[in-house]
Amino acid sequence: MFRDLALLEIKDIFEKGDYFIDDQVLEELEENHILKTDLKLDSLDIEELTTALEDKFKINIPKLEVDDSTTVGEIIDYLYEILYE
């Protein structure tokens, strides 16, 4: 349940923000999409995503560590850890 909701919230952030994500990719957004290659997010996009997630979930994200293989699912895992553990 949380994973589905979080995925929808992330998709909403991407749709409302200034991200240059291919419409087809965004429409079919899945947990296995890689932030830097599939979604083509750069470091500024990651900062904006972090801020948007903080606002959306009313949390503080100390430092979102993103490497070349970080997926949407890993971001959801990170959110879950902050919110529920």
PyMOL Python script that loads the backbone (N, CA, C, O; Angstrom):
from pymol import cmd

cmd.read_pdbstr("""\
ATOM      1  N   MET A   1       0.820  -1.185   0.000  1.00  0.00           N
ATOM      2  CA  MET A   1       0.000   0.000   0.000  1.00  0.00           C
ATOM      3  C   MET A   1       0.878   1.270   0.000  1.00  0.00           C
ATOM      4  O   MET A   1       0.677   2.166  -0.819  1.00  0.00           O
ATOM      5  N   PHE A   2       1.853   1.336   0.927  1.00  0.00           N
ATOM      6  CA  PHE A   2       2.737   2.500   0.979  1.00  0.00           C
ATOM      7  C   PHE A   2       3.504   2.657  -0.320  1.00  0.00           C
ATOM      8  O   PHE A   2       3.648   3.767  -0.832  1.00  0.00           O
ATOM      9  N   ARG A   3       3.997   1.544  -0.856  1.00  0.00           N
ATOM     10  CA  ARG A   3       4.821   1.610  -2.073  1.00  0.00           C
ATOM     11  C   ARG A   3       4.014   2.197  -3.234  1.00  0.00           C
ATOM     12  O   ARG A   3       4.515   3.034  -3.985  1.00  0.00           O
ATOM     13  N   ASP A   4       2.769   1.756  -3.375  1.00  0.00           N
ATOM     14  CA  ASP A   4       1.920   2.264  -4.458  1.00  0.00           C
ATOM     15  C   ASP A   4       1.648   3.752  -4.284  1.00  0.00           C
ATOM     16  O   ASP A   4       1.721   4.520  -5.243  1.00  0.00           O
ATOM     17  N   LEU A   5       1.336   4.154  -3.062  1.00  0.00           N
ATOM     18  CA  LEU A   5       1.072   5.561  -2.782  1.00  0.00           C
ATOM     19  C   LEU A   5       2.317   6.412  -3.034  1.00  0.00           C
ATOM     20  O   LEU A   5       2.240   7.473  -3.653  1.00  0.00           O
ATOM     21  N   ALA A   6       3.457   5.934  -2.550  1.00  0.00           N
ATOM     22  CA  ALA A   6       4.705   6.682  -2.737  1.00  0.00           C
ATOM     23  C   ALA A   6       5.044   6.824  -4.224  1.00  0.00           C
ATOM     24  O   ALA A   6       5.491   7.884  -4.661  1.00  0.00           O
ATOM     25  N   LEU A   7       4.835   5.767  -4.992  1.00  0.00           N
ATOM     26  CA  LEU A   7       5.109   5.833  -6.432  1.00  0.00           C
ATOM     27  C   LEU A   7       4.205   6.874  -7.099  1.00  0.00           C
ATOM     28  O   LEU A   7       4.660   7.637  -7.951  1.00  0.00           O
ATOM     29  N   LEU A   8       2.940   6.905  -6.715  1.00  0.00           N
ATOM     30  CA  LEU A   8       2.021   7.906  -7.260  1.00  0.00           C
ATOM     31  C   LEU A   8       2.437   9.324  -6.863  1.00  0.00           C
ATOM     32  O   LEU A   8       2.346  10.250  -7.669  1.00  0.00           O
ATOM     33  N   GLU A   9       2.889   9.489  -5.630  1.00  0.00           N
ATOM     34  CA  GLU A   9       3.332  10.808  -5.171  1.00  0.00           C
ATOM     35  C   GLU A   9       4.582  11.267  -5.920  1.00  0.00           C
ATOM     36  O   GLU A   9       4.695  12.439  -6.276  1.00  0.00           O
ATOM     37  N   ILE A  10       5.512  10.357  -6.159  1.00  0.00           N
ATOM     38  CA  ILE A  10       6.724  10.695  -6.911  1.00  0.00           C
ATOM     39  C   ILE A  10       6.363  11.060  -8.351  1.00  0.00           C
ATOM     40  O   ILE A  10       6.893  12.021  -8.909  1.00  0.00           O
ATOM     41  N   LYS A  11       5.468  10.292  -8.936  1.00  0.00           N
ATOM     42  CA  LYS A  11       5.010  10.603 -10.299  1.00  0.00           C
ATOM     43  C   LYS A  11       4.365  11.986 -10.335  1.00  0.00           C
ATOM     44  O   LYS A  11       4.598  12.753 -11.269  1.00  0.00           O
ATOM     45  N   ASP A  12       3.559  12.308  -9.327  1.00  0.00           N
ATOM     46  CA  ASP A  12       2.916  13.613  -9.235  1.00  0.00           C
ATOM     47  C   ASP A  12       3.952  14.733  -9.143  1.00  0.00           C
ATOM     48  O   ASP A  12       3.803  15.777  -9.778  1.00  0.00           O
ATOM     49  N   ILE A  13       4.990  14.512  -8.357  1.00  0.00           N
ATOM     50  CA  ILE A  13       6.078  15.501  -8.239  1.00  0.00           C
ATOM     51  C   ILE A  13       6.717  15.742  -9.605  1.00  0.00           C
ATOM     52  O   ILE A  13       6.947  16.885  -9.999  1.00  0.00           O
ATOM     53  N   PHE A  14       7.000  14.658 -10.322  1.00  0.00           N
ATOM     54  CA  PHE A  14       7.626  14.793 -11.640  1.00  0.00           C
ATOM     55  C   PHE A  14       6.702  15.515 -12.625  1.00  0.00           C
ATOM     56  O   PHE A  14       7.161  16.335 -13.420  1.00  0.00           O
ATOM     57  N   GLU A  15       5.403  15.210 -12.572  1.00  0.00           N
ATOM     58  CA  GLU A  15       4.457  15.836 -13.499  1.00  0.00           C
ATOM     59  C   GLU A  15       4.304  17.332 -13.241  1.00  0.00           C
ATOM     60  O   GLU A  15       4.141  18.109 -14.182  1.00  0.00           O
ATOM     61  N   LYS A  16       4.353  17.740 -11.983  1.00  0.00           N
ATOM     62  CA  LYS A  16       4.142  19.141 -11.629  1.00  0.00           C
ATOM     63  C   LYS A  16       5.431  19.968 -11.639  1.00  0.00           C
ATOM     64  O   LYS A  16       5.378  21.197 -11.669  1.00  0.00           O
ATOM     65  N   GLY A  17       6.572  19.307 -11.614  1.00  0.00           N
ATOM     66  CA  GLY A  17       7.852  20.009 -11.547  1.00  0.00           C
ATOM     67  C   GLY A  17       8.432  20.319 -12.908  1.00  0.00           C
ATOM     68  O   GLY A  17       7.822  20.054 -13.944  1.00  0.00           O
ATOM     69  N   ASP A  18       9.621  20.887 -12.882  1.00  0.00           N
ATOM     70  CA  ASP A  18      10.329  21.246 -14.114  1.00  0.00           C
ATOM     71  C   ASP A  18      11.352  20.176 -14.486  1.00  0.00           C
ATOM     72  O   ASP A  18      12.532  20.467 -14.683  1.00  0.00           O
ATOM     73  N   TYR A  19      10.889  18.954 -14.576  1.00  0.00           N
ATOM     74  CA  TYR A  19      11.764  17.842 -14.938  1.00  0.00           C
ATOM     75  C   TYR A  19      11.554  17.532 -16.413  1.00  0.00           C
ATOM     76  O   TYR A  19      10.428  17.572 -16.909  1.00  0.00           O
ATOM     77  N   PHE A  20      12.628  17.225 -17.105  1.00  0.00           N
ATOM     78  CA  PHE A  20      12.533  16.912 -18.531  1.00  0.00           C
ATOM     79  C   PHE A  20      12.558  15.400 -18.723  1.00  0.00           C
ATOM     80  O   PHE A  20      13.511  14.831 -19.257  1.00  0.00           O
ATOM     81  N   ILE A  21      11.482  14.773 -18.272  1.00  0.00           N
ATOM     82  CA  ILE A  21      11.349  13.318 -18.355  1.00  0.00           C
ATOM     83  C   ILE A  21      10.434  12.999 -19.526  1.00  0.00           C
ATOM     84  O   ILE A  21       9.372  13.602 -19.679  1.00  0.00           O
ATOM     85  N   ASP A  22      10.850  12.055 -20.345  1.00  0.00           N
ATOM     86  CA  ASP A  22      10.057  11.627 -21.483  1.00  0.00           C
ATOM     87  C   ASP A  22       8.642  11.260 -21.021  1.00  0.00           C
ATOM     88  O   ASP A  22       8.475  10.543 -20.034  1.00  0.00           O
ATOM     89  N   ASP A  23       7.635  11.751 -21.732  1.00  0.00           N
ATOM     90  CA  ASP A  23       6.242  11.511 -21.339  1.00  0.00           C
ATOM     91  C   ASP A  23       5.908  10.027 -21.245  1.00  0.00           C
ATOM     92  O   ASP A  23       5.187   9.609 -20.339  1.00  0.00           O
ATOM     93  N   GLN A  24       6.421   9.238 -22.163  1.00  0.00           N
ATOM     94  CA  GLN A  24       6.152   7.793 -22.160  1.00  0.00           C
ATOM     95  C   GLN A  24       6.748   7.136 -20.918  1.00  0.00           C
ATOM     96  O   GLN A  24       6.110   6.290 -20.291  1.00  0.00           O
ATOM     97  N   VAL A  25       7.961   7.522 -20.567  1.00  0.00           N
ATOM     98  CA  VAL A  25       8.614   6.974 -19.372  1.00  0.00           C
ATOM     99  C   VAL A  25       7.834   7.383 -18.134  1.00  0.00           C
ATOM    100  O   VAL A  25       7.596   6.563 -17.247  1.00  0.00           O
ATOM    101  N   LEU A  26       7.440   8.636 -18.069  1.00  0.00           N
ATOM    102  CA  LEU A  26       6.696   9.126 -16.906  1.00  0.00           C
ATOM    103  C   LEU A  26       5.349   8.428 -16.774  1.00  0.00           C
ATOM    104  O   LEU A  26       4.919   8.091 -15.671  1.00  0.00           O
ATOM    105  N   GLU A  27       4.690   8.214 -17.901  1.00  0.00           N
ATOM    106  CA  GLU A  27       3.393   7.539 -17.879  1.00  0.00           C
ATOM    107  C   GLU A  27       3.517   6.113 -17.348  1.00  0.00           C
ATOM    108  O   GLU A  27       2.609   5.616 -16.683  1.00  0.00           O
ATOM    109  N   GLU A  28       4.628   5.464 -17.637  1.00  0.00           N
ATOM    110  CA  GLU A  28       4.846   4.078 -17.224  1.00  0.00           C
ATOM    111  C   GLU A  28       5.855   3.971 -16.085  1.00  0.00           C
ATOM    112  O   GLU A  28       6.550   2.963 -15.966  1.00  0.00           O
ATOM    113  N   LEU A  29       5.940   5.009 -15.243  1.00  0.00           N
ATOM    114  CA  LEU A  29       6.915   5.048 -14.157  1.00  0.00           C
ATOM    115  C   LEU A  29       6.803   3.813 -13.269  1.00  0.00           C
ATOM    116  O   LEU A  29       5.721   3.458 -12.802  1.00  0.00           O
ATOM    117  N   GLU A  30       7.946   3.169 -13.046  1.00  0.00           N
ATOM    118  CA  GLU A  30       8.007   1.962 -12.226  1.00  0.00           C
ATOM    119  C   GLU A  30       9.160   2.087 -11.245  1.00  0.00           C
ATOM    120  O   GLU A  30      10.047   2.927 -11.395  1.00  0.00           O
ATOM    121  N   GLU A  31       9.120   1.227 -10.239  1.00  0.00           N
ATOM    122  CA  GLU A  31      10.155   1.241  -9.209  1.00  0.00           C
ATOM    123  C   GLU A  31      11.539   0.924  -9.751  1.00  0.00           C
ATOM    124  O   GLU A  31      12.537   1.356  -9.174  1.00  0.00           O
ATOM    125  N   ASN A  32      11.618   0.183 -10.842  1.00  0.00           N
ATOM    126  CA  ASN A  32      12.927  -0.202 -11.367  1.00  0.00           C
ATOM    127  C   ASN A  32      13.567   0.856 -12.266  1.00  0.00           C
ATOM    128  O   ASN A  32      14.681   0.659 -12.752  1.00  0.00           O
ATOM    129  N   HIS A  33      12.884   1.962 -12.491  1.00  0.00           N
ATOM    130  CA  HIS A  33      13.480   3.035 -13.294  1.00  0.00           C
ATOM    131  C   HIS A  33      14.647   3.668 -12.537  1.00  0.00           C
ATOM    132  O   HIS A  33      14.543   3.998 -11.356  1.00  0.00           O
ATOM    133  N   ILE A  34      15.755   3.825 -13.250  1.00  0.00           N
ATOM    134  CA  ILE A  34      16.969   4.401 -12.677  1.00  0.00           C
ATOM    135  C   ILE A  34      16.899   5.924 -12.838  1.00  0.00           C
ATOM    136  O   ILE A  34      16.651   6.435 -13.930  1.00  0.00           O
ATOM    137  N   LEU A  35      17.120   6.633 -11.734  1.00  0.00           N
ATOM    138  CA  LEU A  35      16.955   8.089 -11.732  1.00  0.00           C
ATOM    139  C   LEU A  35      17.819   8.790 -12.768  1.00  0.00           C
ATOM    140  O   LEU A  35      17.329   9.643 -13.507  1.00  0.00           O
ATOM    141  N   LYS A  36      19.091   8.443 -12.829  1.00  0.00           N
ATOM    142  CA  LYS A  36      20.021   9.183 -13.697  1.00  0.00           C
ATOM    143  C   LYS A  36      19.970   8.765 -15.155  1.00  0.00           C
ATOM    144  O   LYS A  36      20.190   9.597 -16.035  1.00  0.00           O
ATOM    145  N   THR A  37      19.686   7.497 -15.437  1.00  0.00           N
ATOM    146  CA  THR A  37      19.698   7.070 -16.835  1.00  0.00           C
ATOM    147  C   THR A  37      18.299   7.009 -17.441  1.00  0.00           C
ATOM    148  O   THR A  37      18.067   7.576 -18.509  1.00  0.00           O
ATOM    149  N   ASP A  38      17.368   6.333 -16.779  1.00  0.00           N
ATOM    150  CA  ASP A  38      16.012   6.218 -17.336  1.00  0.00           C
ATOM    151  C   ASP A  38      15.257   7.542 -17.278  1.00  0.00           C
ATOM    152  O   ASP A  38      14.580   7.920 -18.234  1.00  0.00           O
ATOM    153  N   LEU A  39      15.377   8.247 -16.149  1.00  0.00           N
ATOM    154  CA  LEU A  39      14.647   9.502 -15.968  1.00  0.00           C
ATOM    155  C   LEU A  39      15.489  10.720 -16.324  1.00  0.00           C
ATOM    156  O   LEU A  39      14.976  11.836 -16.403  1.00  0.00           O
ATOM    157  N   LYS A  40      16.774  10.501 -16.536  1.00  0.00           N
ATOM    158  CA  LYS A  40      17.719  11.553 -16.946  1.00  0.00           C
ATOM    159  C   LYS A  40      17.764  12.729 -15.956  1.00  0.00           C
ATOM    160  O   LYS A  40      17.809  13.892 -16.357  1.00  0.00           O
ATOM    161  N   LEU A  41      17.750  12.399 -14.651  1.00  0.00           N
ATOM    162  CA  LEU A  41      17.842  13.433 -13.621  1.00  0.00           C
ATOM    163  C   LEU A  41      19.297  13.787 -13.368  1.00  0.00           C
ATOM    164  O   LEU A  41      20.150  12.902 -13.291  1.00  0.00           O
ATOM    165  N   ASP A  42      19.587  15.077 -13.239  1.00  0.00           N
ATOM    166  CA  ASP A  42      20.931  15.520 -12.889  1.00  0.00           C
ATOM    167  C   ASP A  42      20.948  15.903 -11.402  1.00  0.00           C
ATOM    168  O   ASP A  42      19.947  15.736 -10.706  1.00  0.00           O
ATOM    169  N   SER A  43      22.066  16.406 -10.927  1.00  0.00           N
ATOM    170  CA  SER A  43      22.195  16.696  -9.500  1.00  0.00           C
ATOM    171  C   SER A  43      21.203  17.762  -9.035  1.00  0.00           C
ATOM    172  O   SER A  43      20.695  17.684  -7.917  1.00  0.00           O
ATOM    173  N   LEU A  44      20.924  18.745  -9.870  1.00  0.00           N
ATOM    174  CA  LEU A  44      19.940  19.772  -9.512  1.00  0.00           C
ATOM    175  C   LEU A  44      18.534  19.170  -9.421  1.00  0.00           C
ATOM    176  O   LEU A  44      17.764  19.508  -8.522  1.00  0.00           O
ATOM    177  N   ASP A  45      18.210  18.286 -10.348  1.00  0.00           N
ATOM    178  CA  ASP A  45      16.922  17.592 -10.302  1.00  0.00           C
ATOM    179  C   ASP A  45      16.782  16.787  -9.012  1.00  0.00           C
ATOM    180  O   ASP A  45      15.710  16.752  -8.408  1.00  0.00           O
ATOM    181  N   ILE A  46      17.874  16.138  -8.595  1.00  0.00           N
ATOM    182  CA  ILE A  46      17.855  15.341  -7.366  1.00  0.00           C
ATOM    183  C   ILE A  46      17.601  16.239  -6.158  1.00  0.00           C
ATOM    184  O   ILE A  46      16.841  15.875  -5.261  1.00  0.00           O
ATOM    185  N   GLU A  47      18.236  17.413  -6.134  1.00  0.00           N
ATOM    186  CA  GLU A  47      18.006  18.373  -5.044  1.00  0.00           C
ATOM    187  C   GLU A  47      16.543  18.813  -5.023  1.00  0.00           C
ATOM    188  O   GLU A  47      15.928  18.881  -3.959  1.00  0.00           O
ATOM    189  N   GLU A  48      15.991  19.109  -6.194  1.00  0.00           N
ATOM    190  CA  GLU A  48      14.595  19.526  -6.281  1.00  0.00           C
ATOM    191  C   GLU A  48      13.655  18.402  -5.864  1.00  0.00           C
ATOM    192  O   GLU A  48      12.652  18.646  -5.193  1.00  0.00           O
ATOM    193  N   LEU A  49      13.974  17.178  -6.259  1.00  0.00           N
ATOM    194  CA  LEU A  49      13.176  16.022  -5.866  1.00  0.00           C
ATOM    195  C   LEU A  49      13.205  15.854  -4.351  1.00  0.00           C
ATOM    196  O   LEU A  49      12.171  15.597  -3.734  1.00  0.00           O
ATOM    197  N   THR A  50      14.377  15.995  -3.753  1.00  0.00           N
ATOM    198  CA  THR A  50      14.516  15.871  -2.301  1.00  0.00           C
ATOM    199  C   THR A  50      13.629  16.893  -1.594  1.00  0.00           C
ATOM    200  O   THR A  50      12.904  16.545  -0.662  1.00  0.00           O
ATOM    201  N   THR A  51      13.680  18.132  -2.024  1.00  0.00           N
ATOM    202  CA  THR A  51      12.866  19.188  -1.426  1.00  0.00           C
ATOM    203  C   THR A  51      11.376  18.893  -1.594  1.00  0.00           C
ATOM    204  O   THR A  51      10.594  19.065  -0.660  1.00  0.00           O
ATOM    205  N   ALA A  52      10.994  18.453  -2.776  1.00  0.00           N
ATOM    206  CA  ALA A  52       9.587  18.132  -3.036  1.00  0.00           C
ATOM    207  C   ALA A  52       9.107  16.967  -2.170  1.00  0.00           C
ATOM    208  O   ALA A  52       7.980  16.982  -1.676  1.00  0.00           O
ATOM    209  N   LEU A  53       9.966  15.954  -1.986  1.00  0.00           N
ATOM    210  CA  LEU A  53       9.604  14.817  -1.131  1.00  0.00           C
ATOM    211  C   LEU A  53       9.467  15.252   0.324  1.00  0.00           C
ATOM    212  O   LEU A  53       8.566  14.802   1.031  1.00  0.00           O
ATOM    213  N   GLU A  54      10.359  16.122   0.763  1.00  0.00           N
ATOM    214  CA  GLU A  54      10.270  16.647   2.126  1.00  0.00           C
ATOM    215  C   GLU A  54       8.940  17.381   2.331  1.00  0.00           C
ATOM    216  O   GLU A  54       8.271  17.195   3.348  1.00  0.00           O
ATOM    217  N   ASP A  55       8.570  18.200   1.371  1.00  0.00           N
ATOM    218  CA  ASP A  55       7.314  18.952   1.462  1.00  0.00           C
ATOM    219  C   ASP A  55       6.103  18.016   1.410  1.00  0.00           C
ATOM    220  O   ASP A  55       5.164  18.153   2.194  1.00  0.00           O
ATOM    221  N   LYS A  56       6.141  17.079   0.491  1.00  0.00           N
ATOM    222  CA  LYS A  56       4.997  16.181   0.274  1.00  0.00           C
ATOM    223  C   LYS A  56       4.758  15.282   1.487  1.00  0.00           C
ATOM    224  O   LYS A  56       3.615  15.086   1.902  1.00  0.00           O
ATOM    225  N   PHE A  57       5.842  14.732   2.059  1.00  0.00           N
ATOM    226  CA  PHE A  57       5.709  13.774   3.154  1.00  0.00           C
ATOM    227  C   PHE A  57       5.934  14.405   4.535  1.00  0.00           C
ATOM    228  O   PHE A  57       5.877  13.716   5.554  1.00  0.00           O
ATOM    229  N   LYS A  58       6.191  15.716   4.559  1.00  0.00           N
ATOM    230  CA  LYS A  58       6.402  16.440   5.828  1.00  0.00           C
ATOM    231  C   LYS A  58       7.512  15.794   6.662  1.00  0.00           C
ATOM    232  O   LYS A  58       7.339  15.508   7.846  1.00  0.00           O
ATOM    233  N   ILE A  59       8.662  15.573   6.003  1.00  0.00           N
ATOM    234  CA  ILE A  59       9.821  14.952   6.655  1.00  0.00           C
ATOM    235  C   ILE A  59      11.067  15.762   6.335  1.00  0.00           C
ATOM    236  O   ILE A  59      11.055  16.656   5.488  1.00  0.00           O
ATOM    237  N   ASN A  60      12.140  15.425   7.035  1.00  0.00           N
ATOM    238  CA  ASN A  60      13.443  16.006   6.754  1.00  0.00           C
ATOM    239  C   ASN A  60      14.327  14.903   6.191  1.00  0.00           C
ATOM    240  O   ASN A  60      14.534  13.874   6.833  1.00  0.00           O
ATOM    241  N   ILE A  61      14.837  15.120   5.005  1.00  0.00           N
ATOM    242  CA  ILE A  61      15.739  14.156   4.384  1.00  0.00           C
ATOM    243  C   ILE A  61      17.140  14.732   4.496  1.00  0.00           C
ATOM    244  O   ILE A  61      17.481  15.682   3.791  1.00  0.00           O
ATOM    245  N   PRO A  62      17.965  14.157   5.390  1.00  0.00           N
ATOM    246  CA  PRO A  62      19.298  14.717   5.633  1.00  0.00           C
ATOM    247  C   PRO A  62      20.141  14.859   4.368  1.00  0.00           C
ATOM    248  O   PRO A  62      20.616  15.955   4.072  1.00  0.00           O
ATOM    249  N   LYS A  63      20.332  13.799   3.631  1.00  0.00           N
ATOM    250  CA  LYS A  63      21.129  13.818   2.399  1.00  0.00           C
ATOM    251  C   LYS A  63      20.734  12.604   1.595  1.00  0.00           C
ATOM    252  O   LYS A  63      20.969  11.470   2.012  1.00  0.00           O
ATOM    253  N   LEU A  64      20.143  12.836   0.459  1.00  0.00           N
ATOM    254  CA  LEU A  64      19.729  11.753  -0.402  1.00  0.00           C
ATOM    255  C   LEU A  64      20.917  11.327  -1.248  1.00  0.00           C
ATOM    256  O   LEU A  64      21.338  12.052  -2.149  1.00  0.00           O
ATOM    257  N   GLU A  65      21.451  10.161  -0.959  1.00  0.00           N
ATOM    258  CA  GLU A  65      22.604   9.639  -1.691  1.00  0.00           C
ATOM    259  C   GLU A  65      22.115   8.948  -2.963  1.00  0.00           C
ATOM    260  O   GLU A  65      21.402   7.946  -2.902  1.00  0.00           O
ATOM    261  N   VAL A  66      22.500   9.484  -4.092  1.00  0.00           N
ATOM    262  CA  VAL A  66      22.089   8.933  -5.379  1.00  0.00           C
ATOM    263  C   VAL A  66      23.329   8.663  -6.205  1.00  0.00           C
ATOM    264  O   VAL A  66      24.165   9.542  -6.411  1.00  0.00           O
ATOM    265  N   ASP A  67      23.430   7.419  -6.678  1.00  0.00           N
ATOM    266  CA  ASP A  67      24.532   7.102  -7.577  1.00  0.00           C
ATOM    267  C   ASP A  67      23.964   6.753  -8.950  1.00  0.00           C
ATOM    268  O   ASP A  67      22.774   6.946  -9.198  1.00  0.00           O
ATOM    269  N   ASP A  68      24.798   6.248  -9.828  1.00  0.00           N
ATOM    270  CA  ASP A  68      24.375   5.999 -11.205  1.00  0.00           C
ATOM    271  C   ASP A  68      23.339   4.886 -11.350  1.00  0.00           C
ATOM    272  O   ASP A  68      22.736   4.745 -12.414  1.00  0.00           O
ATOM    273  N   SER A  69      23.122   4.093 -10.300  1.00  0.00           N
ATOM    274  CA  SER A  69      22.170   2.987 -10.416  1.00  0.00           C
ATOM    275  C   SER A  69      20.999   3.094  -9.446  1.00  0.00           C
ATOM    276  O   SER A  69      20.246   2.132  -9.298  1.00  0.00           O
ATOM    277  N   THR A  70      20.822   4.234  -8.782  1.00  0.00           N
ATOM    278  CA  THR A  70      19.734   4.401  -7.827  1.00  0.00           C
ATOM    279  C   THR A  70      18.390   4.406  -8.560  1.00  0.00           C
ATOM    280  O   THR A  70      18.208   5.103  -9.558  1.00  0.00           O
ATOM    281  N   THR A  71      17.459   3.611  -8.039  1.00  0.00           N
ATOM    282  CA  THR A  71      16.149   3.468  -8.672  1.00  0.00           C
ATOM    283  C   THR A  71      15.060   4.205  -7.889  1.00  0.00           C
ATOM    284  O   THR A  71      15.260   4.614  -6.745  1.00  0.00           O
ATOM    285  N   VAL A  72      13.920   4.357  -8.528  1.00  0.00           N
ATOM    286  CA  VAL A  72      12.750   4.933  -7.863  1.00  0.00           C
ATOM    287  C   VAL A  72      12.388   4.072  -6.655  1.00  0.00           C
ATOM    288  O   VAL A  72      12.029   4.604  -5.604  1.00  0.00           O
ATOM    289  N   GLY A  73      12.478   2.755  -6.792  1.00  0.00           N
ATOM    290  CA  GLY A  73      12.175   1.842  -5.692  1.00  0.00           C
ATOM    291  C   GLY A  73      13.077   2.064  -4.488  1.00  0.00           C
ATOM    292  O   GLY A  73      12.624   1.952  -3.349  1.00  0.00           O
ATOM    293  N   GLU A  74      14.330   2.372  -4.720  1.00  0.00           N
ATOM    294  CA  GLU A  74      15.252   2.638  -3.610  1.00  0.00           C
ATOM    295  C   GLU A  74      14.882   3.942  -2.897  1.00  0.00           C
ATOM    296  O   GLU A  74      15.060   4.060  -1.685  1.00  0.00           O
ATOM    297  N   ILE A  75      14.374   4.906  -3.640  1.00  0.00           N
ATOM    298  CA  ILE A  75      13.894   6.139  -3.019  1.00  0.00           C
ATOM    299  C   ILE A  75      12.683   5.827  -2.147  1.00  0.00           C
ATOM    300  O   ILE A  75      12.564   6.349  -1.039  1.00  0.00           O
ATOM    301  N   ILE A  76      11.790   4.983  -2.638  1.00  0.00           N
ATOM    302  CA  ILE A  76      10.618   4.576  -1.857  1.00  0.00           C
ATOM    303  C   ILE A  76      11.061   3.846  -0.589  1.00  0.00           C
ATOM    304  O   ILE A  76      10.504   4.084   0.483  1.00  0.00           O
ATOM    305  N   ASP A  77      12.049   2.967  -0.696  1.00  0.00           N
ATOM    306  CA  ASP A  77      12.582   2.274   0.491  1.00  0.00           C
ATOM    307  C   ASP A  77      13.107   3.287   1.504  1.00  0.00           C
ATOM    308  O   ASP A  77      12.862   3.158   2.703  1.00  0.00           O
ATOM    309  N   TYR A  78      13.819   4.279   1.023  1.00  0.00           N
ATOM    310  CA  TYR A  78      14.397   5.304   1.886  1.00  0.00           C
ATOM    311  C   TYR A  78      13.299   6.091   2.600  1.00  0.00           C
ATOM    312  O   TYR A  78      13.402   6.360   3.797  1.00  0.00           O
ATOM    313  N   LEU A  79      12.250   6.458   1.867  1.00  0.00           N
ATOM    314  CA  LEU A  79      11.119   7.152   2.475  1.00  0.00           C
ATOM    315  C   LEU A  79      10.470   6.305   3.561  1.00  0.00           C
ATOM    316  O   LEU A  79      10.134   6.805   4.634  1.00  0.00           O
ATOM    317  N   TYR A  80      10.299   5.025   3.274  1.00  0.00           N
ATOM    318  CA  TYR A  80       9.679   4.120   4.240  1.00  0.00           C
ATOM    319  C   TYR A  80      10.517   4.060   5.535  1.00  0.00           C
ATOM    320  O   TYR A  80       9.977   4.106   6.640  1.00  0.00           O
ATOM    321  N   GLU A  81      11.815   3.958   5.372  1.00  0.00           N
ATOM    322  CA  GLU A  81      12.702   3.925   6.556  1.00  0.00           C
ATOM    323  C   GLU A  81      12.544   5.175   7.406  1.00  0.00           C
ATOM    324  O   GLU A  81      12.465   5.085   8.632  1.00  0.00           O
ATOM    325  N   ILE A  82      12.496   6.331   6.776  1.00  0.00           N
ATOM    326  CA  ILE A  82      12.358   7.595   7.499  1.00  0.00           C
ATOM    327  C   ILE A  82      10.995   7.668   8.198  1.00  0.00           C
ATOM    328  O   ILE A  82      10.908   8.100   9.348  1.00  0.00           O
ATOM    329  N   LEU A  83       9.953   7.253   7.516  1.00  0.00           N
ATOM    330  CA  LEU A  83       8.608   7.403   8.045  1.00  0.00           C
ATOM    331  C   LEU A  83       8.205   6.335   9.068  1.00  0.00           C
ATOM    332  O   LEU A  83       7.457   6.630  10.000  1.00  0.00           O
ATOM    333  N   TYR A  84       8.687   5.108   8.908  1.00  0.00           N
ATOM    334  CA  TYR A  84       8.154   4.007   9.703  1.00  0.00           C
ATOM    335  C   TYR A  84       9.148   3.229  10.545  1.00  0.00           C
ATOM    336  O   TYR A  84       8.739   2.349  11.302  1.00  0.00           O
ATOM    337  N   GLU A  85      10.409   3.514  10.445  1.00  0.00           N
ATOM    338  CA  GLU A  85      11.362   2.731  11.245  1.00  0.00           C
ATOM    339  C   GLU A  85      12.059   3.581  12.269  1.00  0.00           C
ATOM    340  O   GLU A  85      12.892   3.079  13.025  1.00  0.00           O
TER     341      GLU A  85
END
""", "prot")
cmd.dss("prot")
cmd.show_as("cartoon", "prot")
cmd.util.cbc("prot")
cmd.orient("prot")
